[in-house]
């Protein structure tokens, strides 16, 4: 009789998605090992940095994913994050305009720095999970399920040089990097399942693509992002120079500046601008003219010297959309987070979607009754696990494709459409129709084996509400529902629809309700 042993998962990447995946599988009784190329963040200063990445906005989908693994995690992050109730639009003339996300229920998205989020999630991992920091995946033998990693050590004389990005770029720091030694393990590490949570330039994905036919697409948008910094103002309450409970946007049609609050009173600012426009700002004088002309209020708050120092010295980042299908290979390998669906950041769903991957995977494993133990030898194909991973890949594909598309669309809205009168009319109609034809009237209850109980949204609700505040609704359904609502808007016309509803009263509402129920 074959000996029973725990299943072993090797997780590549200890970012937010990798850490939550590790905790989730550990809670299911798996043996878990994690490899992370960066240093151990536990017990270190998690102060925000304006060099690494755009601030993260965690909302209902991400919080629900955390809650599904450990309810205390969701509560902890809500306490440490800063709620943002809406967008604050900054016009060129200095006027500000608040656009509330959820005027009916008052729901918020939450700003949190990546270093703090990552640190807290890694700190939540129990000692039974083996974590190897400063360890990069070198290559994988997927047929025999053996991974080889290289561990890096730095000599004591090394100068701190800044942080390496997933694509190999170095953010800031001194060019004198000192000596780094890497040692590859010869025997390798065996696993039942390797999970790539290793970002947009995933090595696990590359290994999978060498084994089978996998559709892969990569598309860059023609815009760069540059992170800037708005320091805290000691003279203001809490140190916040502008309202901390808004996501601040300076929309300028072809480019924009955004700002998200940090706990220390500062704001992380990010400039999104076409590379073609950026190339003309090749001197401090040209950059000064640009900021003073287009973002005078930001210059006044931050200070011209500080803003220009950041602009001239900070790295220029690329923005990419990546799609990969299938996201699983046999019972051997799986991709989660950016490794399978990197998206531009304009819907604030990159983090939330990645964390939701973990919740969906957990539900699929539960539905397929994948136990924590197996009698198979390491290296043998597990047919039951293979079917479960295939089901995850198939079920998740439409939602991942939808949110990547919506993220691209939302860039146009943030930098341009928010300035349009039609945008305001649509927001008014969404709010009005949601009040009289609500899409939900009861508390949210998610099933352990069915992550999205709402297969079809009835009534009326805004796209933003479905994407951001409805973890019971799949992204693909949110996109489908919005397309149907747009059809109604086109049929009636924005203005005529507004006038028509006012004139026909409840008769018109009943007609719209019947149409929505059919869709």
N, C-alpha and C positions, 0 to 999 in steps of 0.2 A: 504493500500500500504506500502510495506517495506521501511524502511528508508535507504537512501544511506549513506555510510560511507567510509572513505579511507581504503584500505587494509593495514594491519600491518605486517611488517617483523621484526622478532627478530633475530639478527645476533650474533652468538657466536664467539668471537675472533675479535680483532681490529688490527690484523697484516695487511700487505699490501693488501691481498685479501679481508679480512673482511672490511677494510676501503673503498676500491674501490667499493665493493658490496653495502655498505651503501650509498655511494654517488650516485651510479647509480640508485638505487631504489628510493632514495629521489628525484632525477631529474625526475623520472617517476611519481612522485606524491604520492608515498606510505608514510605511517607513518613508521618511522624506529627507532628501539632501538638497541643499541649495548652493549654487555657485554664483558668485558675484565678482565682477572685475574690479569694482571700486573698494575703497576702504570701509571698515566697519563703522557705521554711523552712530552706534549706540553710545550714549553717555557723552556725546560731543555737542558743541554749540550748533544749534540748528537755525541760526540767524538767517534771514532771507538774503539771497544773493541776486544781483541784477545781471549776472553773467550766464547762468545755467539754463533757465527756461522760463517760459511764461507762467505766471501764477496759476494755480489750479483752482477751478471752480467746482466744488463738489455739491451735487444736488440730490434729489430724491432717489434717482437710480443708483448712484454710488452709495448713498447711505443705506438703502435697502440691501444692497449686496453685502456691505459690512455687517448689517444686522443679521443677515441670514447665516453668517459664520459665527459672529460674536456680538450680541446686542450692545455690550459695553463699549465696543469700538465705535459704533455709530454715535453713541452718546458722547464719548470723549471728543470726537472730531467736531461735533456740533458745538461743544463748549469751547474748543480751541480756535475754531474758524470764526470769521466775521461775516454775519448775514448781510446780503445785498438784496434790497427789496426791489430794485429796478435799475434802469439805465439813467444816467445823468448826461444829457446831451449838452456839450459846450459849443456854442456858436462862435463864429469869428468875432462878433461884436461884443463878446463877453457875457451874453445872456445864457442862462442855464435853464434846462427844461427836463423835468423828471418824468420818466415813462415807467410806471410801475409794472412789474412782471405779472403779478396776479392780483388785480384790484378787487376780486371777489373774496378770495380766501386768505390773501396776505402771505402766500408762500414766498420763500426766498431761496436764492442760491447762496453758496458760502465760499468765501475766499480763504484759501489756505496756501502757505508756501510749500513748494515741493520738498525742500529739505526736512521740514517739520513733519509732514505727512509720512514721508518715507521712513524717517527715524522712528516714529511712533509705531508703525506697522512692523518694522524689524524688531523693535523692542517687545512686541506682543508675542513673538515666536518663542515657544517653550524650549527648554534645553534639550529635549529629545530630538529636535530637528537639528541635524548637522549642517552648519553653514560654513562654507569656505570662501572667505573674502580674498581679494586680490588674486582671483582665479578666473582665467579666461578659458572658454571652450576652444580647444584646438581643432579637434575633428571627432566625428561620431561614426561608429560602425553600427548602422541601424539594423542590419541583418542579424548581428549577434548581440545587439543591445549593449554596447560598451562605448563609453565616452572618455575621451582623453582631454585633460585640462593642463594648462600651464600656470604655475603660481609665480607671481612676481615679488621680488624683494628689492628694496632700495637701500643704498648704502647710507650710513649715518650722516655723511657730508652733503646729502642732496639738498638743493634749494627748492622750496615749495614753488611749484610752477603753475598752478591753476588746475582746472578740472577738464578731463577729456570728455568730449561729446561722443555719442554713439557712432557718429560717422568719422571719428578720429580727429576732429578739430580740437584745438586746445583753447579754452576760454581764459584769456588773460594770463597773468603770471610772468615770471622771469624766463628768459629763453635758455638759461643755463640749467638743464634738466638733471644734472648729476648722472649717476650710473644706476641703471635698473637691470637686475638679473632675472631671467625667467627660467624656470625649471619645469619640464613636462613630465607628468607621471607616466611611467612606462607600462604598468599593468593596466591602467585604466579603471574606470568605475562602471560596474554593471547596473542595469536598471530594468524594470518592467516597462516603464513609460518615461520618456524624456519630454518635458514641456518647455517650449521656447517662449519665455517671457522676456526676451532679450532685445526688444525694440525694433525699430524700423529696419535696421541692417542686420537682421537676425541670422546667426550662423546655423541655428537649428533649421530654419527655413531653407537655407542654402543646401543643407544636407538632405532634406526631404526632396528638394527639386532635382537632386541627382538620382533619386531612387524611382521616381514615377512622374507621370504627366500631371503637372500642377499648373493651373492657369495663374499667371502672375502679372500684375500691372503696376506701374509706377509713374506718377505724373506730378511734376512740379508746377506750382503756379508762378507767374512772373513777378512775384512780390517777395521782398526780403522782410525780415523782422529784426529790429534792433532794440535791445532792452536799455532803458534809461531808469533813473531813480529820482523820486521826489522825497527828500528827507522830511523827517518829522518837524513840526513847528511847535516849539515849547510854549509859545504864547497862546496856542489854541487848545480847546478842551480835548484831552487825550492825545494831544500832539498832532491831530489830523488837520492839515491845511484846508482840505475839502471834505465834504460829507463822506464819512467812512461807510455808510450803508447803501452805497450805490456803486455800480460798475460805471466808471466815467469814460465817456467816449467823446473825442473831438473828431467828428466825421467831416471829411473834406472830399467826398466823391471818389476820387481815384486813390486816395490814401487816407489813413486815419491814425490817431493816437488813442490808446486806451490806458486806463489806470485801475489797478486793483489794490485794495488796502492790505496792509500788514499789521500785525499786532503791536509793533513798536511805534505806530503812528505814521510810518512812511507809506509810500505807494510804489508799487512796481509799475513803471510805465513801459509800454511797448509801442514802437512806431512800426506800422506796416506800410510799405511803400514799394512801388514798382522798381525793379533794378534799373530800368531805363532812367527813371527820375533820380534815383540814388546816385547814379554815375555823374550827374551834374553837380552834386554837392561834394565836390572833391577838395574843397578848402574850407577852413574855419569861417572865412568871411561869407562864402556862399551858403553854408549851413546856418549861419546867424541870420542872414536875410530870410531864408526859408522859414525858420521857426518864428521869427518876429512877425512875418506876414501871415502865416497860417495858424500858429498856436500862441498868440500873444499872452493869453491868460496863463498857460503853462510856463512860459518864459518868466512871467512876473512872479509866479509862485516858487518855482524851482531855483530861479536865478540863471542868467544867461551863461555865465562861466561854467557852472555845474552841469547844465544841460549839454553844452557843447563839448565839455570834457568827456562825458559819457558817450555822446554821439560819435566823436572822433576816435575813441579808444575801444569801444565795445565791439564784439564780433558781429558780423552780418550772418544771420541764419537763413536757411532755406525752409520752405514749407512744401511738404510732399503728401500726396495721397497714395496709399499702397493697398491693393486688394490681392488676396491670395485664396484660391479655392481649388481643392478641398484644403481645410486647415488641419487635417489629420492624415496620418499614413499608417495603415495596418493598425495593430494594437501598440505600436512602438513609439509614435511621436505625435505631438499636438502643439498647435500654436495658439497663444492667447495674447490679447492686448495689441500693441502696435506691431508685433511680429506678423500678425495676420491682417490688420486693418488700421494702418496709420492714417490719420485724417488731419486736415487743417483745423486750427483751434477755435474757429469762429462760432461754434455752437456750445463751446464749453463742455463737450461730451466725450473727449478723448479718454480722460480718466474715468468718467462714469461708465462709459461703454466697456472699458477694460475690466473694471471691477464687476460689472454685470456679467461679463464672460464667465467669471468664476461662479456666480450664482446659477447661471444657466447650466454650466458643466455639472455642478453639484446635483441639480435636479435631474439631469439626464442619467447620471450614475445611479441615482436613487431609483428612477423609473425602470432602469434596466437591471436593477438588483445586483449591481457590481459590489461584491463584498470586499472586505479589507484583506482577505487572505486568498491564497491560490495554492494549488498543488503542482502547478507547472514549474519547470526549471527555468531559470533566467536564460533568456534567449529564445524561448518557445513562443509561438504566436498564440495569443489568448483570443479565441473567437468571440466570446461574450464581450470582452472589452473592445475589440475591434468594431463590433456592431454598435456599441454605445458611442464610441468616438465618431463613427461615421454619421450616426444620428445627430450628434452635436453639430458637426460640420454642416450637414444639410439644413438643419433647422435654423442655424444661426446665420447662414449666408445672406438671405434676403434682408435681414435686419442690418447687418454690417454694411451691405451695399447701400441701403437707404440712408443710414446716418452719415456715411462719407459724402453722399450727394447733398444731403441737407446742410452739412458743414460748409461745403463750397458755396451753396446758395446764400447762406447767412452772412457771408462776407460782404456781398453786395448790399444786403439790408443794413448792416452795421455802418458801413462807410458812406452810404448814399441814400437808401430808401427811408431811413429814419428822418430825413429832412423833407420828405415829400408829404403834401397834404393828403394824398391817397392813403399813405401809411397810417395817418391819424384816423381817417374815416374807417379803414379796415379794423383798426384796434377798437374803435368805438362800437362797430357792428359786432365784432367778436364778443366784446363784453356784454352788450345788450342781448344778443341771442343766447349767450351762455346762461344768462340769468333767467330767461323765460323758457328755454329749451335745454335744460342742463343735461350733460352727458353722463353724470353719475350722481347718485344721491345717498350712497352708503359708504361705510368704512372700507378701506382697502384690506383685502385678505388674500395673500399669496399662498399658493399650494406648494408643498415641498417638491412635488413631481411635475408641476405645471407652472413655470415661471411667469407666463402671460395669460392669465385667465380671461382677459378682455380681448376676444378675437376680433370683434367688430365694435367700434365706438359708435354709439347712437347719439342722438341729440346734436348739440353744437358745442364746440370747444376750439380754442385757438391751437395752432400748431405748436407754439412755444409751450403751452400747458401740457400737451401730450408728450412732447419730447423731454421736457425738463422735470415735470412734476407727476408723471403717470408711469411708475415702474410696472404697472399691470398691463401696459399697452406696448406691444412690440414696435420698434422703429418703423418697420415696413407698413404697419397699420396706420401709424401717425402720418406717414407720407401719403398713403392711399386716401385717408380721410381728408387731408388738406387739399388734395387734388379735386375731390368731389365738392368740397366747400368752395373752392375757387370756381368751379363750374357754375355753382349757384350764383356766386358774385358776378360772374361774367354774364349770366342769363338776366339777372335783374339790373345790373349796373350798380356801382357804388352809391351814387347819389339817388337814383331812382329807387333803389332798394331801400334806402333810408326813408325816403318820402313815402314809398309804398307801404312800408310797415306801419308808419304813423297813420296812414289813411284807412287801411283796411282792417287794422286792429287784429283781434284774435283770429279772424278768418284767415288772414295771410299767415299768421303763426302756425295754424293747424296745417295749412298746405305745406309749408316748409318742413314741419315736423314729420308729416307722412312721407315726404320725399327722403328725408334723412333716415328714417326707419327702414326704408326700402334699400338704402345703400349700405 
